[in-house]
Amino acid sequence: MSLFDRVAALPIAIDRYELVAADRVFPNGFERPSTAIRLFGDGLEGTGEDVVYDTLDHLAHRDAGPIHNLSGPATLGELCELIGSLELFPTPPERDFSRLYRRWGFESAALDLALKQAGRPLTTAIGRQLSPLSFVCSVRLSPVEDGDIARALAPLTRRRELYPTLRFKLDPQTDWSDPLIAELVESGAVDSLDMKGWYKGTVVDVETDPPLYARLLEAFPDAWIEDPDVNDETRPILEPHRDRITWDAPIHSIADIESRPWKPKIVNVKPSRIGGLADLFATYEYCEREEIGAYGGGQTELGVGRDHIQYLAALMHPDTPNDVAPREYNETEVPAGLRSSPLLLEPAATGFGLA
C-alpha cells in the first residue's frame, strides 16, 4: 500500500472553512504575507498555511472568502481530488507555481482534520515514527563594504556564538572575496551553498558568476551545491562535481527530478512546491526507490506550516541537511535558549501537528 493510500481512505466531514490573515513585517522591512486555512467539521479544526509570496494574491483570496463547498467528499482522498480540481485563485496568481503553494495549504489542513476526526496522528496512520531531526540554518551574509569581512560575517558569527555546533546553508554573493571565503572555510560550519541560479526577477536573484562558481567548488569540496545556473560557461565547471549538485527551485514533480542535467544524489523536496498530498508522498517513494536522498526546505512559514515541514522531514528524511530550523533562528536578533540540532519532536496525539 502506498503512503498516500494509507491516509486517502480516512473519513472526513467539513462544515465550513475560514481564511485568517497571519502576515508579518520583519525588522529588515521584508513583508511576508501568510494566510491560515482553517477547516471545521465535527467540532474539530484542521489548519494549514498558505505560503504564496505575493500579497495581492493573499488579499484577493481573503476578500473573496470561503467560496468553495468542501462538504461533499466523504474521504480525504476524495477531498484532495476535489481541491485539485478547484480554481483556488479568485484572480490569476502573480506566479503560476503559487497554485501549488495554495493547494498544499488546503490539503495539509485537510490531512490535519481527517486525522483528528479519526483520532490518530500521522505517524500511526502511515506506520512511520519521528526521528531526531537534523537541520541547518539558512542565512544571507551582510554585504561586504570597504573590505569589512567581520561585518559581512556578523549574521553567521552571532548565531555561532550562541550555538557553536550550528550548521549553515548560505547564499553566495558576487561580492564574496577570497578572504571572506577563507573565513567561512575555517569555520567548518557550511553544509550547503545555494547558488540561486533558478531565480529570475526576484529579490533574491544572484548574477551567475562562473569564476565565483569555480572558487567556491574548490574551497568547499564537501558542501552541497544547490540550484546552480547550468549554462555553456558553468557546465564544464560543475560537471566534475555533479555528485554534490542538488536542486530546489525547479523541483515541483517527479518529472522535474528526472529532467535535471545529472541524476541527483539528493534533492530538496518542499511539500509546498509539490502541492498535492498524493504527489508529495509519491515523490518521497520515488526518491526511496531510486536511491535519491531528500531533504526539506522552508518558505518562511510564519505559522503551522513550519510544524508541518519539520514533521515530514523527521518522518521521511531526518538525517539530511534539512533547511527547516525553528523559525527563531531566522530572527534578526537570534534569542538564546533555542533547541539545537538534532531536534527531538513529539507528534500531537491526533492530527498533523507537533505536541
N, C-alpha and C positions, 0 to 999 in steps of 0.2 A: 504494500500500500504506500502510495506517495505521501510526502509530508502534507501536501495540501488536502489530499483525500482524508487525512486523519482529522481535519478540522472542518472540511466542507459540509459534512453531514450534521454538524451541530445545529440544533433548532435555534431560531431567532425570532423575536417578536419586537417590532418597532412601532411605538405610538406616535412619536414626533422627534424632531431634532432641532438643535439651536446652533447658531454661529456666534461666537463670542470673541470680540477683539482682545488681543493679547500682545499688542505692539510694544516695542521698546526703542528708545533712542539711547545709544551708548555714549559714554563720556567723550569719545573721539568724534562724535557727530554722526556716526553710522546709524541710519534708521532701519530697523529690522521689523517689517510687518509680520504678524502671525495671527492666525485665527484658530481658535479651539473649535473643533467639530464635536458636538455632544449629541449622542443618540440615546433615546429614552425608551424603555419598554419593561413591563412587569415590575415597575418600581425600581429599576436599576438603570445605571448610566454607563455607557461606553464612550471613551474620549480618544480623539486623535488630533493631530496638529497639522494644519495646512501650512507648508513651508515655502509656498510660492514667494518669489523675491520681490515682485512688483506691487507697490502699494495700491495702484489703481485697480489691479485685479482683485485684491482683498476688499477694497471699498465697494466695488461693483457686486461682489458676492454677498457681502453683508447687507447692502442696500436691497438686493433682490430678495434676501431672506430664504427661509426653508421652503422652496417652491416645489420640491420633488416629493412624490409619495413613495416612501420606502416601506410601507406596511404590508405589501403583497407577499414577498418571498417568505418561505417557511424555514429555509436553512441558510446558513452562512454562504454556502456555495452559490445558491440562487441569488442571494443579495449581491454578492460580488459580481455576478454576471449582469445583474441589473445596473449596478453602479458603472460598470464598464461600458454600458450602452447609453448612458445619460450624457447630456451636454451639461457639464458642471460649471461652465463659464457663461454667465448671462450675456457677456460681451466677449469677443475673441480675445484670448490672452495676449499679453505683450510678447511672450515666447511660447512656442508651441509645446516644448517639453514640460511646461508648467502643468499641462493636463495630467501628466504622470504624477507630479507632486500632489496635486489636489486629490487624485484618485487614491493615493496612499493615505492621505488624511482621513478619507471616508472609510476605506477598507480596514485600516488599523483600528479605528473606532468601532467598526462592526465586529472585528475579531475580539476586541475587549468586551463588548456587550454580550456576544454569543457565549464566551467562556464564563462570564459572570452568571448568565442565566443558566448555564449548565453546572455551575458550582465547581468549576475546575480552573486551574492555572494552565498556561500554555505548555509548561514543562510536561505535565502528565498527559496532556492531550496529544502531544507528538512523541512522547516517550524519550525525551532527552532532558538532561539536567544542566543547570547553570554551572560553569566552571569559573575559577578566578580569571578575571578579565584583564589582560594586558592592554595598556593604552599609551599613546603618545600625545603630546601637546602640540597643536598646530599654532605657530606664531609667525608673524612677519616682523623682521628686524626693522629698526628705525633707519631712515635714510642716512647715508654716510655724508656728513657735511664737514668740510675742512679737514678731512682725514681723521675725524674723531671716531675711532673704532669703538671705544668704550661706550659712547653714546649710542652707536648703532646696535651694539650687542645688549643694551640695557634690558629689553624685553626678555631675553633669554637669561641674562645674569640674575635678574630679580627672582625669577622662578627657581633657578638652580640654588640660590642662597637658601630658599625655604624648603626646597625639595631636591636634594643633591642627586637622587637616583632617577629623576625625571628624564624621559626620552623625548625627542623632538622631531616634528615634521616641519621643515622650513620651506619658505617660498624664496628661492634665489632671485636676486635683482641684478640688473645690469651694472649697478654701481659697486658690486662686491669686489673689493680689491684682494690682492694676494695676501696681505697681512690679515685682513678680516677672515678670509678663508682659513688661514693658518690657525687663527684663534679658535675657530669652530672645530677644526680637526683636533686640536689639542684638547678640547672639552670632551671628546669621545662620546658626545650625547646625541649625535644626529643619526636617526634611523632612516629618514627618507627626505628626498628633495622633490618638491612639487614644482615642476617647470612651468605650469600654467600654459602649456603650448596649445591647448584646445580652447582657450578663452579668447573671444574676439568681441570687441565693443563693450567690454565690462570694466568695472573699476579695478579689477584685479589682473587686467592684461599685463603680460610681460613680453617685451620685444624679444624675438628669437635672436640669440647671440651665439653663433657656432663656436667662437673661441672660448666663451664662458662655459659652454657645454663641455668642451674638451678639458678645461681646467678643473671643473667640478667632478667629472668622471674619474680623473686621475687622483684628485685629492681625497675623494670619498669612495674608495674601492668596494666598500661593503654596504653602502646605502642603496635603498631602493630609489629608482629614478621614475617619478610619476609624471605622466602626461607630457612627454617631450613633443616638440613640434618636429615631426619627421618629414624632411624635405631633401632635396638633392644635396644640400650643403651639410645637413646634420646626419643623414643616414650613415655615411662612412664612419662618422664619429661614434654613433650609437651602436652600430652593428656588433662590434666586439663585446658589447656589454648587454646584449639582448636578453640574457637570462635574469637581469635585475631591473628590466624596464617593466613598469606596471601602468595601469590605466584606471582613470576615474571618470572624468567628464564625458567621454564618449560612450560609456557603458550604460545602456538602457535595456539591454536584452542579451540573450544568449548569442544571437546573430552578431551583435556588436563585439562580443568577446572573440568569436570565430573570425572576424574580419580584421583583427589587429595585424600590423605588419609582421609581427612574430608571435608565435604562440606564447602567451604569458605564463610565467611560473606562479603569478599571483595577481589578483585584480581587486579593485575596490568595489564591493557590492553594496551600494547605497540603496536601502529599501525605497526611498522616495524617488530615486532615479528609475527604478524598475516599475514602480507604480502599483500594480495589482498583486494581491497575495498569491494567486496561483502562479504567476510569472516569477515572483520572488522565490518561492520555495523551489520551483523548477530550476532556477538559476543556481541555487545552493546545491541541488542534487547534481546538476550538470558539472559543476566545478569539482565535486567529490568524485564523480565517475572519471573525469578527465585528468584527475590529479592536479588540478589547478587550485592553488591556495586562494583564500579570500580574506579580506579584512574589511572593516566597516568604516564609515565616514559620516560626518555630520553636515548639517545645513544651517548652522547657527540656530538650532532649535531653542526656543525660549520656554517651552512647557513640557508636556508629556512626551513629545517627540523625542527628547533626549533619553528618557527612560526606555522608550521602545527600541532605539538603535543600540543602547547598551545591552538590553535584554537579548536581542537577536545575536549580537556579537558574542556574548557569553555563552549562548546556546550553540552557535554554529561555528565560530572560529575564534576561540578565546585567546589563543597563544600567538596571534599575529599583531602587527603594528596598527592596532585599531585607533583611528582618529576620532575617538568618542570619549575624550576626557570629561570628567564632571565640568559643567558649564562654568564654574567659578574659576577654573584655570585660565579662562579666556577674558577675565575681567582686566581692566587696565591696571588696577591695583589688586594683585592677587592676594587673597587672605591667607593667613596661616591656618594650620589645623585641618587641611583638606585630606581626604583619603588618597593614598598613594597606589600606584600600580604594583602588583595586580589588585584589581578591585573585587572585593567579595560582595556579591549581590545576592539578595534573597527575593525570590518571586513573591508577589502578593498571593494570598490564599486562593483567590479566584481572579480570572481576567488576564489581561496582557499588560501587566504593570509590575512595579517593584514595591516591596514592602518598605 
